[in-house]
């Protein structure tokens, strides 16, 4: 009886059901395809046991026959109804219990009858009625109240009241309880229900519960546990994932789902050896637990169809729309006469917005419903991990418009150069030009600090020295104070990790302080210093001391021709690394910019260039013979081999699927900005 019922009510605790299904709606389906409702007739565990109860269902909360001499007929009617319930005769038990309550409203067995009716309501999916009936019995002492609270926890979970469900079910699984034994159906189901109730608020605890569930689950249930645990892993920060990974049992479910994020944390801390160790062990765990087999049953994909998973609503809508325009240009679809690279490429779109579940659902629809062979994706920090997790589970490659490595355990690849890499590229270019003494001038934000540290590290590694540093409040428009402190020290170059618009304000302020940006070399600096002896800048407000030439360096996000229009004379010789600039002297960049302007009437920026390169990278791999999703993952995952000579550089991915080729550096020369030599 127990096994048969369990097949019917296998996964009552599906979070999707709890969050979105109310009374009167159809029940969702669990991993076996059965209706997702709690077990109606298995015994409730005693509090603190974590397993099956040590009393039978019929004994829980039932008054002893003969204890009520004034209502012996009621006792007999209740006993008959209970017998039907114990035999699994749901319809007969329902009718008999309702008749008993109607005819004997004062009988002491009323609470037990309510509890059984509540369990029957759960069995037919009526969680509202179950809650009402079980709540009346939950306050009873002893086993009667214990059993009612247990099933009330399932009802609350079914209604989406996760905190209340967790409160009711937690006492049945004390901290440190051993995992269920094989065949202990009630204990397995309890772990799954509690994992669903706990995971959204406490992902680490939820993972521990799914680990225990997995220990005794069947194959279909294990597949569900892998999926739910993977989703929870996406909620943890890389640092939290690393801590949880270290505390988890080797070879277990928790390590299998957290390895990618834990490795990313170690790489970010500069520990590639530790990251490699984590990935090696995680790979072994995933293979043992069946993740490899689970990740590829969705078909090879159609080589003529590419998916776009982009935020076309919400906070990041501007990014999504820019990427969409560039992708359409690459596919040759925006307008007649616009040069594309595919011609026959069909783009299929899903809006990821800023919601993690919506992003994952969009990826699943593109993979399973639209048969795309690869996906170009961009998402908010909240939605991105879920989308990549879903794609990796389905075995489909994603070229992510993100600036962090997704990890070797995923099927995603980082398209956008990390800001640290852009700072490093500028430092190396300046060192190549002969600069050795550097000043740092940037915003006091977390990102500003990170870029200054990356630049400092690259300078030191190349034999240079950072001799001065000053910061300003993010969004500032006046820089006299920090620049004045820098002027006290002699330096060759100054690094400004900020936007192009901010640079247009800072560069004139440097000139006011007699620090004039210009093309730099040791010889030119020496000549300028000699010629400026005893001279001033005149009456134009540009200072009255001796002018000193400096090399201006900046990441210059969102660089456009406006920089030259607003501050051209103050940025001469500057080296800039925005990710992309529409350099008319570069044939590929010029063709892209002209096509983009013709199609959309505006200039492209870095986001558009990276999205364009992503689509063309897929098209290139397909033209070279990739015909399935697996082929594409393999082609993109050949570490340190360029997959495309693109607008943003020689697109190359490392072992952790991060972008490793150096970003392009541009130089300001008169009225032009072109690739630096």
N, C-alpha and C positions, 0 to 999 in steps of 0.2 A: 504493500500500500504506500509506504513512504517514498520509495523510488518513483512509483507511478505519479504520485502527486507532485513530487519535485520536478519531474519533467514538465508538468503542466504549469508550475508557478515559479520556475527557475530563478528569474532575476527581477524580483519585485522592486528592487531598490534602484533601478536605472535613474541616474540623475536627470537625464533629459525628461523622463516622465515626471519626476518630482517637480521640476522647474516649470514645465509647460502644460501639463495635462491636468485638467480639473474634472470634477464630476460631470458626467454626460459626454465627455470626449472619449474617443477611442483610445485603448491602451496601447502603449508602444510595444515593440517586440524585443525580446532579449536575444542572446547569442544563439539560442536554439530555435528561435522563431516562436516560442511559446508566449502566451500572454504573461505579462510581467506583474504578478501579484504574489503576496506572501503565502507561505504554506499554511493552509487552513487547519490542518488536523495534527501536524506533528507537535510533540510536546515542547513547551517553553522551557528554556534552561533556567535553573535556579540562579539567583543573582550571585555573581562572583565565580561561577563554575566555568563559564566560557564554553560549555558543552550542553548536552541534552539534559533535560530535567530528571530528577530522581523520583518524581511522582508521575503517574499517568494523567492524561488529559482529563479523564472522567472524574478523577479524584480532586482536581483543582477547583476549590471554591464550591464544592457540592455539599449540601447539608445531609447529614445522615438520616436515612429513612427511619421514621418513627420518632424523630426529635421534635416533631410538631404534631402532637396528638390531635389538635383541633383541625388539621387539614391533611389527613392521611390521603385523601383523594388527590390533592395537589402534589404530594410527594410521589405518588404512583405515576401521575401524568408526567412529572419531570423526569422520573426514571425512564419512562418509555421514550421521551424525547431525547434524553441523553444516549440511550441505546442506539437510536437512529444516527445520531451525530457520530458516535464512536465507530459505527460501521461505514461511515462515509456516504450515507444517504442524505445528501444535502437538501434536496427538495423536501423529503419527508421530515428531516430535522427542523427545517425552517418552519414548516406548517405546524408541527407539534409544539415547538417552542413558542411561537406566536400565540397559539391557542392556550398554552399553559399560562402565559403572562396575562392574557385577557380574562381567564377564568379564575386565576389565583393571584391577584395583584399583591397580596400581603405575604405570600409564601417566602420563607427565608432563602429559597433557592433562586429568587428573582435575579440577584446579581450574577450568579453563575449562568443563568439563561441569557442575560444581556451579553455576557462575555462570549458565549458561544454564537449568538447572533452576530456579534461584532466580527468574529472570525469568519463566519459565513459571508458577511458583507465584503470582507477583504478578498475572499475567494472569487467573488463575482465582480470585483473591481470597483466597488462602491466605497471609496475611502472616507467619504463624508459621513455616511451612515456608520461605518466601522468606528470612526473617531467618536461619534456621539454615544454609541453603545458601550464601547470599551472605556470611555472616560468615566462612566457611571460605576464601573467595577474597579477602576485603577486605584481607588482610595481604600480598598478593603485590605485588612491585615493578612499577613502570611502568604501562602501560595496563591490564594485567590487574587489578591492585588498584584502579586508578582507576575502571574501569567497575563493579566489584563494589561499591565504596563509594557510587557514585552511586545504584544501585538499592537498596542497603541503606538509604540515606536515605529512599527512598519506603516501604520496608517498615516502618521505625521510625515514620514518620509515620502510616502506616496503623494501627499498633498504639497510637498515642497517645503515643509517646515523643518529645515535641516537641523537647526540648533536644538529644537525641541526633540527631534528624533534622536539626535546624539545624546541628549540628556537622559532620555528614557532607556536607550540601548547600551550605553557605556557600562553601567554596573554589571552587565552580563559578561563583559570581557575585561577583566581586571588587567591593569598594566603588568606586562611581563608574562601573561598567560601563554602557554605553549600553543603552537599552531594546531589546527584540528587534525584529528586522525583520519586516514582514508576511510570513507564510508560514513563519517559523522556528518550527515547532510545538514542537520539543523545548525551545527557549529559553523559549517562552511557558509551557509546562507547568512548567518548572523554577521560573520566577518565582512561579507560583501556589503550588506546593508549599512553597517557602521562605517565602512570605508567611504561609501557614497555620502553619508551624512557628515563625515569628518573632513574629507579631502579639500573641499573648496575653502574652508577656513584655515585648516592646518594641513598643508600638502605633505609635509614630512610624516606626520602621524597617519595620514591616509595611505601613503606608500607602505608603511609598516603593516597596515591592515590588509592591503592587497597582497603583500608578500605572504602573509599567513593564509589568506584565501587561496592563493595560487598553489600552496603546498599540497592541498587535498582536492583541488578542483579537477573536473573532467576536461577533456580537450577543448570543447566549445567554450567552457567557462574560463579556461586558461587564456584563450584568445581574447575574450572580453577583458580579462584582468590586464593583459598586456596593453590593450588599447587605453583603458582607463588610467593605468599607471603612467603611461607615456604622456597622456594629457596633463596629469598632475605634475610631472617633471617639468613641463613647460611653464608652470607657475612659479618655479623657484628661480632666484637669481643665480648666476654662475657660482658665486661664493657659497651661497646656501646649498647649492647642489654638490659642491665639493665637500662640504662638511658632512652632509647626509651620506654621500658616497663612501667617505672614509669610515663612517660609523656602521654601515650596512654589512651584512654577511657577504663574503666573497662568493661570486657565482650566482647571486640571487637576483630577483626581479628588480629590486631597488637599484642595484649597481648597473643592471642592464639598461635602465631607462635614464639614469642620471649621468652616465659616463661622458656623453658629448658635452654637456654644460660644465661638468667638473673639469674636463680637459681644457675647455676654453678659458676657464678661470686661471688654470695653471699657466697657460700660454700668455695670458695677459699680465701675469706676474713675472714673466721672463723665465719660466721653468719648462722648456720644451721636452726635456727628458722625462719629467714627471708626467706631463701630458701624454707622451707616447706610452708610458707604462699604463696609465689609466685607460687609454684607448685599446691597448692590447688585451687587458683583462676584460674590459667591457665587451669587446668583440667576441671573446670566448664565451662570455655569459649569454650574450644575445643568440649566438649560434646554438648553445645548449638548450636554451629556453624556447627556441622556435621562432625568434624574430625574423631570421633570414627567410624562412619559408613563408612567413606571414606577409612579407613585404612585396610579393610579386604576383599575386593572383589576379591582377586587374587588367591584364592584356598588354600588348606591345605598344599601342598607340598608333595614331595615323601620322605619318611623316609630313603630311600637308597641313596639319592643324597644330597651332601653338596657342597655349592658354595665357591669358593676362589676368593676374590676381592683383588688383590695384585698388587703393582707397579713393573711390570716386565720390565719397560723401564724408562728412566729418572734418576733423582738424587737419588732416593731411590730404584733403581733396586736391589742392594745388599741385602737390607732388604727383598724385595719381593721374591727373589730367595731362601734365607735362609728359609723363612717361607714355601715356596712351598716344599722344600726338606723334612722338618719336617712333613708337612701335609701328604705327600705321604707315609712317613714311618708309620705314625699313621694309615693310611688307608690300610697298608700292601701291597702297590703297587710298591715300588722301585725295588725290586729284589727278585728272588726266594729264599726262605729260611729265609727271614727277618721277624721277628715277628711283626705283626701288631695287632691292636685292633678291627678292623672291619671286614676285609675280604671281605665283600659284599658292603662296602661303595664306592660309585662312586664320584669322585671329578670333579667338573666342574669349569673351570677357566676363569676369565676375568682380563685383564690388566687395572688397574686404572691409571697408569702413574702418572702424577702430576697435572692433569687437573680436575677441579671440575665437569664440565659437563660430561666428559668421565667417571668419577667415578660413578656419579649418574646413567648414562646410563648403565654401567656395572652391577650395582646392580639391576636395573629394568629388564635387560635381564636375569639375574640369577633367579629372582623371577618369572617373567611372562612367559619367554620363555623356561627356563630350569627346572622349577618346583622344585628347591632345597628347602629343608626344613629349612635350616639355612645357614649362611654365616660366614666364618672366613675372617676378613678383616684387611688390613693395608693400610694406605694411607699417603700422605704428609699432612702437616698442612692445606694446601689450599684445598685439595680434600676431606679430611676426613669428615668435617661437611655435605657436600652435599651427600656423600654416606650414612651417617647415617640418614639424613633427608629422603632420598628416601626409605630406608629400613623401617623406622618407619611409613611412609605413607602407605607402602604395608603390614605392620604388620608382617614382617619377622625378626626373631632374628639374631643379629650379635654379635659375640664374636670378639671385636675389639682389635687388637694388638696395643693399645694406652695406655698411662699412665695417662689419665685424665678421670674422671667420665663423661659419656655422658648425665646423667640426667634421672630422673624417667619418664619423658614424652616420652622417646625414647624406642625403642625395642633393643637397643644396650647395651652391657656390657663390661666393661673395663677388659682386660685380664692381662695387664702388671702392676705390682706394681708401684705406683708413686715413683719418686726419694725421695720425702719427707718421704715416709713410710720406705724406706731403711735406710735413715739417722736415723730415729726414732728407728728402730729395733736395729741398732748398739749401740745407746745410752742406750737403755734398757738392752742390753746384757752386756755392760761395767759396768753399775750400778749394775747389778746382780752379777758381779764378784768382786765388792767392790770398784771400782774406784769412786772417788768423785770430783776430781779436773781435769778439762779438758782444753786442748789447741786446737785451730782451726787453720788449715793451708790449704788454698785452693786457687783456681784461682780467679782472680778479676772479673769474668764474672757474668752475671745475674743468671745463673744456680748455680754457685758456692755460691753466696750470699744466694740464696734461700735454698740450702742444709745446709749451716752453720746455718741459722736461724731456720730451722726445728730441727736440732740437738740441738741447744741451748735451744729451747723450751722444748724438751723431757728431756734434762738433768736437767733443772730447775724444771720441774714437778716431777722428780724422786728424788729430794733432792740434786742434784749435783750442781756444780758451774763451769762456764766457766771463767778461770782466765787469759787467754792470747789468742790473735788472731793475725794472720799475713796472708797476701795474696801475691801472685806472679802473674806475667803476664801470661795469658793463653798461653800454649805452651812453657813455659820457660823450660830450661834445667839446670839452675843453681839456687840453693836455699839457698846459704850461708847467704844472708842478712835476709830474713824472718825467717829462723831457728835460726839465731843468736839473733834476738829479742825475740823469744820464750824462749830461753835458760835462759834468765834473770829471769824467773818465774818458780817456782816449780809446777809440775803437774803430774798426774798419767797416763793420756792417751792423745793422740793427734789424732784428726779426720782430715782425708784427703779426701775430696769429689772430687775424680778425677779418671781417668782410671787406669787400672792395669799397663799399660806401663809407665805412669807417676809415679806411686807408686814405680816402680822398680828403678827410679832415685832418688826419694825423700828419700826412706828408707836408702840407704847408706849415703846420706847427713846428715841425723839425727845421724847416728853412728859417722860420722866425728866430729859432735858437742857433742859427748859423751852422746847421747840420744839413747840407744839401745833398739829396740823393742824386747819384749819377753813376754811369757805367764805371766799374771799378777794376783796377788792377794795381799792384804795388807801384808801378811806374807812373800811372796817371795820378794816383794819390799823392805821390811825391811832388810831381810837377804842379798840381793844383795847390798843394800846401805852400810851395815856394812862391807861386804867383800871387797868392792871397796875402802875403805878409804885408802888414800895414794898411790893407785895404778894408773898406766897409761895404755894406750892401746898398748904400745910398739912401734915398728918401722914400723908398717904396714899402717901408715897414717890414723889411725882411732881416732886420738885425743890424747891429753896428759893430760887431766884433769881426774876427777873422773867420771867413767861411771855411768850413771843413767838409770835404767830400766824404760821403758815406754810401755804402751799398745798401739799398732798401730791399728787404725780403718780406714776403707776405703770402699767406695761404689764399688771401683775396677771394673768399667765397662769393659766388654770383658775379664774377668779373664780367664786365661789358665795356663797350666803347665809352660809356659815361665817365669812366675813370679818367680818360684822356681829356674829355670835354670839360670836366670839373677841376682837374688838378694835374693836367699834362706836364707843365713845366717843373712840377715838384716830384715827379715820379720817374724821371729819366734814368735809364739804366737799371730800374728795379727788376728783380727776379720774382715772379709770381707763380704760384702752383694751385690753381683753382679746381683742378680735375680736368677741365676742358675750356678752351677759348676758340672762337671761330676765327682762326688765323687765315687770312686770305692768301698768304704765301704757301700754305700747305694745300696741295690739290684735293686731298680727301676731305679736309675740314671745310674748304671752300665749297665743294660740291654739296656737302651735307647742309651747310648754312644756307646756300642759295636755294636748295630744294625745300628746306624748312620755311624760309621766308616766302617762297612762292606758294606753299600750301597753306600757311597759317598767318602770314603777314607780320611776323615778329622774329626776333633773333633767338636762336637756341642757347641754352646754358648747359651746365655740366649734367644735370639730371637727364635732360633729353639725350645727350651724347652717350651716357652710360646705358640708357634704355635701348637706344639704337644699336649699340654694340652688342647688347644681350641678344636681341632678335637675330642680328647678322651672325653671331657666334653659333646659334642653333642652326641657322640656314647653312652655314659653312660646313658644320659637322655632318649634316644630312647630305649635302652634295658630295661629301667625301666618303659616303657609304653607310652612315648610321641609319638604321631602319627601325630600331626599337628604342624604347626608353632605356633599356639596359645598355644598348650601344652608345647612347648619348652620355649616360653616366660614366661609362668607361672612357669615352673620348675626352670628356671634360676633366676626368679625374687622373689623367696621366700627369703626375706631378712634375712641375717645373718645365713643361713643354707648352709653348705658346699655342693657343687655339685660334687666335685671330690677331692680325695686325690692324687694330681698330683706331677709332677716333681718340680714344682715351689711353692708348698705348698698346703694347704687345700683350694682349690679354693672356695671363698665365696664372694658374692656381697651384698652391702648395699642397703638402700632405693633409693639412687641416681644412682644405677647400677654400682657403683665404686667397685673396688677390695678392700676388707677390711681385709682379713686374713693377718697375719704378714709374710713378706718375710723371706726366710731362711737365716741364718747367718752361715758362715763357719769359721773355725779356721785353721791356719797354724801350722802344727806339724811335725817338721823334714822335710822329703821329701814328705809329704802328706798334702793335704787340705781336711778336712772332716767337716761334720756338727758339729756345736758347740753344746755343751751340756748345 
